[in-house]
Amino acid sequence: MIELRNVCNIVADAANYVSRRRRERRLPATAKDSEHPRILNQEKNGIILFTWDDVTQTSKGAICTHVGFYDPTKKSHEVIWIYNQRARIVSCSINQGRSLLAFTVIGRDDSFTAKIPGKDVYSVFLAETQATSTRVFSLNLERQHFIKVQFLYDSQTSDRESHLMVMLHRESVGLYHIRLGRVGEKGVVMRDQPKTEQLIKRFFWCQWDMLHQRLYYLQYVKRGEGDKAHIAPSISCIQFYQNSQHDNILDIPIEFPFPHIKTSSKFHYSSDHLDCGIPDSYLNMVVLTLANGTFCICYQKMVSPYTVDRRSPVKRAKISPGPNPSPLSAHSLSDTDEETVDLNYYICMVHHAKTLHGCVTGLPYSRKYRLHFSWHGDYLMVLLPGHFVHLLNVGIEFEPCQHILLHERSIKGNITSIHRNVDSGVTMVTGNGESHDDSVAAILDVSVLSSAAEKLNNLSNTSLYEIQRDSPMGTCFYDNSSGEVWKVHVNMETLIQVFVHCYMSTTRAALLHYVLTRTRDFFLIKRLFEMLSNDIPSSEVPALMAEFLIVTTYSSMRRQFDREILKLVPFTASDTFRGQFEKSYEGERIARISYSPLVCVNIASKSAKDRTRKQGSVGDDLWDILRHHLRWMQVEELVRFSHESVKSLMEARAQSRNKEGAGQGTKSEDQFFFSSFHGHKSRSNRSESPAPGTTTFNNNMKRVRPDTVLGTAPPFLQGNNISNCSEMAMDMTKELFTTHLNKYLRKEARSKGHSVAKEYIACQIQQSRQLCHLLWNLRGPLLPYTDLDFLPNLTDPSSDDEYELFQLFERYYQTCQDLSFPLPQGFISYFTALGYRNLNTSLFLQYVDHGVLQLTGEFMAQVLADIQDTKEGVRMKQQIISRLPQNLAEECYREWNNPLCQRYFAHKQVSNILQDFNIQQERSRKLSDYSYMARDRSESSNSSLADVSFPPLASFLHYLETLDTTKPTHTQNPLDVNFLADVALYHTRKENKYDMSTVNF
């Protein structure tokens, strides 16, 4: 999934420039006359400083140190300054006007007059690059510890003053204010002695943020009072503004196990001169920030001389691979146990007031592993090339959850060993602007999990530093050991394979969350669901559908509302601030994530309005956003809306309705059933009118255009209405969400709570319909009746694709029910029709009895039209109709008009008359009285029994007619004597098994 794309090699490009420059100047060739170029620094404007040793035309064969720069925007190299002697420069910086060059030289002085004989000494110098005759000034700083130099950059270039920051490790940080003067037309030199200012005292770690002009540093300070007093590490920050003005912004106590560095400890400095701070070999810590207020302190716990506990490596027995070993475990099996090491890292999420602890176990033993921390969008990427990559969802917008933990041992198959050539012929741009085709220096994409890739063999033991290139390239990583520049690239094809073959279900959910929230690529979303549909019975399917519904609804709301409202909208179906772990295919736990609280954060109270006078900008900056967010977390304690509350309220109201005996449907439900049953084209039960801002929402959705991927919706999804069964859930969601908003929003924002809730419902409707369309698109186009039919013919044979579509829809229905999401209006009928076609009779009726399948008007009309009146067909119709409420079942009987239905209505008329009188008293009458009444009734010309030729039936009907006429009030449906006679005679003639000639009347 995550690949490193080899962009270029800036050291090789610089070496090519040096070689070309020597040829152009015809410099004499001497033994070892040119040293490999070394990258030193990158300034805020993007230029990269580098140095090399070479002869000059005036040095008479002596080797001199050259300092040059590379401009990534112009893709050009240039010499800044040439030192008249050979020196080993380890830190370098040039001011904004390129008139002053500060550099640190390391040397060893073995003379008797040396202050520190036999040891490395760091010295700082300042050179004028535009003076007529080169002048080099010493700052009289000689230390055994590393000294880093860095010029400050303002919004505009000034030729009057420059400001140099000098960082003396374990001693102090000073600021030199250097006044400048102009000499000649273009020359700018120093006017007088610099003025010095001490910024901080003794520090143990620092980091310079060149883009935002911030200095982060770590000091040991006294915490607590009395017996509880102790020395603890603390992170602070100095923010620089225009003209070197600065503020101390924050103070953060370090909660993770940071090593206590003693005064006598010996420091080990690496040769990574591009380090943005002090290049400590055994201290890996970096501060990462985003403009939206995200602030993270990343730290890797390394085995170092500073650590008091020097534990030996752990010996772990190899786990047996079982009967079916995976391809990844086969190469690592051995007869003996191997030594492994655990890596621990900590992410102090200041904006969430939490510390994340990550632990990776079972890595092959090495003391040189060095993690790389960087941003990938708003994900924090923890990378150890060749072994694992963690994408941590720790941004300020979302509570931490859905972390992507990718390991070589947790992905089945050999998809991690991707090492492909993107382009066999790439146009390379040289330092002089000329371009040529070089098929050897092809751009390569290497998976970060590919331990077999030669390009990544050394990246796990070296430092990668962020480097700014031209705008199209964005942020890249520089490998100091090789000089190569890598860019992080997401391979979508590999992402799909990882989604299929990863071991943990949490990784699959995290990958889907990443695609839904970051890429928003509907082609990719469809492909993920295609892979998901290959294992429909999996328990992960409903969870991933729920993730789709909630995340896409949040994304739709995100386009319309501000952060204050979005803080209350759910964004994931998983729990936040919950631990997470990763396992290998052998069942071994290889990574885990846990959280701990951050007790205290001290941040400056000065507002951005006060700081604008210094920095010349308007609006909230990082510090204002961070301060407001922490205050909101401490005082407000807001929580996001939960769909569980809707489900709980619906269950409570359903129980109360059952206790009240409200078994029949509402009047609106019955009317909707009648209208759809009789084939009315207008199914206007209910449509949610769009809230203000829906037009903008629809326009934004056109920009995404999922319909381009899914095509035309099937007939049952066309329309904007929702199903009748979703009305109550929608009303409750709107009611509870409005209450939730009014509880947490400010008073001036509560007035729009109802409109926000209404828009939230509209987004739910759209995303639910979109998911239904997506699921249908996976199997629906393979069915033969998708173009014209609203519902398929119930008697046609079904297929495997249709059964899989029914399974997908079953999980979609259950997910919507669990989340109280609305269902499209035509979905219920289509879903029931699929169930009838793909389930056996008993199972279908069980689905109906348990409320999974619902008998809608469209489906019942299809039942009466498609099922023939055979013996089995009549029985099936009767079983289905009998599960409807009485008034709906009678409507179906009237439409069916089968003798079975006529008999039902005849029995109903008779029972309705007899139940209003004392049946036992009427039975005591003599049969002769009945015969007399029948004869007397038949003599009357107005009697409706004149045509009844069967005396026993005529006598009984005359009795019913007498009872009906003696009632004080007539019912709405008067007695139909002829109908009862026809039904009785038909039953006697067709269905009676007795020989009526033997009966004595």
C-alpha positions, 0 to 999 in steps of 0.5 A, a space after each residue: 500500500 505505502 510505497 517509497 518512490 525514488 525521485 532523485 539523488 541530490 548528492 549524485 546531482 551535486 557530484 555531477 555539477 562538481 564534475 561538470 564545473 571542473 571540466 568547464 574550468 579545467 581544474 588540475 587533476 590531483 590525487 583525491 582532489 574531490 570529496 563526495 558532496 555532503 548535504 548540510 541544511 535546507 532553508 525556509 525558501 527551499 534552497 539546499 546547502 551542500 559542501 565539497 572539497 576541491 582545488 581552485 584556479 588560484 589555490 595552486 593545487 591546494 584543496 579548499 572547501 566549497 559551499 554551494 546551494 541547489 534550488 529545487 524550483 529552478 533546478 540549478 546549482 550555484 557556488 556561494 563561497 569558497 574557504 581558502 583552506 580545507 575544513 570539515 563543515 557540519 552545520 551551515 546556514 545562509 541569511 535571507 539576502 545571501 550576504 552572510 554564511 554561518 558555519 560550524 567546523 569540527 576539528 581535532 587539536 592535539 597541540 599543547 596549547 589546546 583547551 581540549 587536546 585530543 578531542 573533537 572541537 566544534 567552532 563557529 565562524 561567520 563569512 561575508 559572501 558579497 564582500 570584495 575580499 572574503 572576510 571570515 569572523 570567528 564567534 569565539 565559540 569552541 565546544 566539545 558538544 555539537 553547535 548548530 547555526 541557523 539564520 532566521 527568515 522574515 516575510 521580507 528580505 532585509 539588507 539592514 539586519 540579520 539574526 543568527 541563532 546559535 544552539 550550543 548543545 547542553 549549554 544554551 541557545 543564543 541569538 545574534 543580531 547582526 547589523 548590515 551595511 551596503 558596500 557598492 551596488 550589490 555588496 552587503 557586509 557587517 557594520 559592527 559587532 553583533 549584539 547577543 541575546 540568550 534565549 534559553 539555558 541548558 537544553 538536551 534536545 532541540 528541533 528547528 521548524 524552518 517553515 514556521 520559524 519555531 524552535 522546540 527544545 527539551 529541558 529538565 525542570 523541577 516538578 512538584 513541591 516538598 517530598 514530591 519534588 522531582 526533575 522531569 523533562 519538559 518540551 517548550 517552544 519559541 515562536 519567532 515573528 518579524 524582526 526576530 521578535 519571539 514568544 515562549 508559547 507552551 510547556 508540556 511535561 513529558 509523560 513517556 519514559 524519557 531517558 534521564 541524561 546525566 551531566 557526565 554522559 557522553 554524547 554520540 553525534 551522527 554524520 546526518 548533517 541535515 538533521 533539523 536539530 542536534 544530530 544525536 545518534 541515540 535520541 529519536 524525537 520529533 515534533 509534528 504540527 498541522 495548521 489546524 491545531 494538531 500538535 504531536 510529540 513523537 519519540 522512539 525509545 532506543 537502546 542507548 548509552 543514556 538508558 540505565 536499563 541495558 537489557 539483553 535481547 529477547 529470545 523467542 521460540 519460533 511458532 509452528 506454522 501449523 498444517 498450512 504455513 503461510 508464505 511469509 512464515 516459511 522463510 523465517 523458520 529455523 531450527 534454533 530460536 532467534 534473538 528478537 527486539 521490541 520497539 516502543 514509540 510514544 505519540 504525545 497528542 497534545 491536542 487530545 491531551 493523550 499519549 499513544 503508546 505503540 509497541 512492535 514485537 518480534 523484530 529481528 534483533 538490531 540496535 540500529 533500528 530508527 523509526 521515521 515519523 512524518 505526516 501523511 495527510 493528517 495521518 501520522 506515519 510511523 515507518 520502519 522500512 522493510 518491517 512495518 508502517 503504522 498510519 495513526 489517525 490522530 488529527 485534531 478533527 477526529 478522536 483517535 481510532 481506525 489506525 492502519 497497522 501494516 506488517 509484513 507478517 500480517 499480510 498473507 501472500 507475497 504482495 508486500 514484495 512489490 518492486 516495480 519500475 514505473 518508467 524505464 526512461 525518465 527525463 532527468 534534469 541536470 544542474 545546468 538546466 539541460 535534460 537528457 534521457 537516462 534509462 538507468 536512473 529510472 523511477 522506482 516504487 518500492 513497498 515499505 514492507 518489502 524486506 527483500 528490496 535492496 533499496 530498503 536494506 539500509 533505510 531501517 537503520 538510517 535517518 530519513 529527513 523531510 525535505 521540501 522540493 518544488 510544489 508538484 513533488 511536495 514533501 519528500 524524504 532524504 536518505 543521508 546514507 545514500 543521498 537519495 530522495 524518496 516520496 511517499 506514494 499510495 499504491 491503490 492496487 496494493 491497497 486493495 490486495 492488502 484489504 483482501 489479504 490482511 489478517 485482522 478485521 480492524 485493519 480492513 475497517 481502518 483501510 475502508 475508513 481511510 479511503 472514505 475520509 481521505 481519498 473519496 475515490 468511488 471507483 476504489 470504494 466500489 472495488 473494495 466492496 467487490 472484494 467484500 462481496 466474495 465473502 458475504 457471510 462474513 461477520 465483517 460485512 455489516 460492520 463495514 457497511 455501518 462504517 460506510 453509512 456513518 463516514 459518508 454521512 459525516 463527509 456530506 455534513 462536512 461540506 456544509 457546516 463548521 467545526 463547532 457542529 461537526 464536533 457533535 456529528 458521529 464520524 465512525 462506527 468504531 469506538 474511539 480512544 480504544 486500544 488496538 492490536 495486530 496479529 500475524 497469520 500464525 496468531 502471534 501478537 506483533 503490535 499493540 496500541 494503548 492510550 494514557 492521559 496527559 495531565 498538564 499542558 501550559 500554553 500562552 494566553 496571548 491571542 493572535 490579535 496581540 501577535 499580529 502586531 509582530 508577525 503581520 498576519 490576521 486570524 487564528 493561528 496554530 496556538 489559538 486553535 490549540 488553546 481553544 480546543 484544549 479549553 473546549 475539552 476541559 470545560 465543555 466535555 462534548 460528546 458526539 451524537 450516538 445512534 444507539 440512543 435512537 435505537 434504544 428509544 425506538 425499542 422503548 416506544 415499541 414495547 409501550 405500543 405492544 402493551 397498549 395493544 396497538 397491533 394494527 398499522 396506522 391509518 397512513 400505513 394502511 392508505 399507503 398499502 392500498 395505494 401501492 397495492 392497486 398500482 398507483 404510480 404516485 407513492 407519495 407517502 412521505 418525502 423529506 424536503 431538503 434543508 437550507 444548503 441542500 443545493 450546495 450539497 447536491 452540487 458538491 455531490 455532482 463533483 464526486 459523481 458516484 453515479 458515474 461509477 454506479 450507472 443508472 439506478 434500478 427502478 426500485 431505487 428511483 425516487 427520493 422517498 423513504 420507506 414507510 417503516 423508516 418514518 419513526 426512526 427518522 422522526 426520532 433521529 431528528 428529535 434526539 439530534 436536535 436535543 443533542 445540538 441544543 445541549 452543547 451548542 452555544 446559545 447563539 447557535 442553537 437556533 439552527 439546531 433544527 435545520 442542522 438535524 433536518 440536513 443530517 436526515 437528508 444526508 442519511 437518506 442520500 448515503 443509504 440510497 447510495 450504499 443500496 445502489 452500490 450493493 445492487 451494482 455488484 450483482 444486479 447488472 448480471 440479472 435479466 430483469 433490471 431494465 424495466 421491471 420494478 419487481 421480478 416475476 416471482 415464479 421465474 427461476 432464480 440464480 446464484 447472483 440473485 441469491 448473493 444479492 439477497 444476502 447483501 441486501 439482508 445485511 444492508 437492511 440489518 445494518 440500517 435497522 441497527 443504526 436507525 438509518 432510513 431505507 429507500 421506499 422501493 427497497 422493501 418490496 424488492 427485498 421481499 421479492 428477492 426473498 420469495 424467489 431465493 428462499 424455500 417456503 418455510 424459511 420465507 415465512 419465518 423471515 416474514 414472521 420475524 419482520 425481516 421481510 415485509 409484505 408491502 402493497 407492491 409485493 402483494 399485487 405481484 403475488 396475486 398476479 404471478 402465482 397461479 391458482 393451482 392447489 399449491 399456489 392457492 395454499 401459498 397465497 393463503 399463507 402469505 395473506 394470512 400474515 397481513 393485518 385483517 383489513 389488509 388481508 380482506 383487501 387482498 381477498 377482494 382483489 383475488 376473488 377466489 372461491 376461498 376468498 368468497 367463503 371467507 367473507 361468507 363466514 365473516 358475515 354469518 359470524 358477525 350476525 350470530 355473535 350479536 345474539 344469544 346463540 344458545 337461546 336461538 338454537 332452542 327454537 324448533 326446526 318447524 318454526 324455521 321451516 314455517 318462516 322459510 315457507 312464509 318468506 318464500 311466498 313473499 315477492 319481495 324476499 331475496 330467498 325466492 331463488 334459493 331452491 334448497 329448503 335447508 339453506 333457505 331456512 337458515 338464510 331466512 333465520 340470518 335475515 330475521 336476525 339482521 332486520 331485528 337489530 336496532 342499527 344496521 351495519 355498514 355492510 348489510 347481509 347479502 343473502 344471494 352471496 351467502 347462498 352462492 357460496 354455500 351451494 358452490 361449497 356443497 357441490 364442489 368441496 363437500 365429500 358427503 353424498 347429500 342424497 343420503 341425508 334426511 332433511 
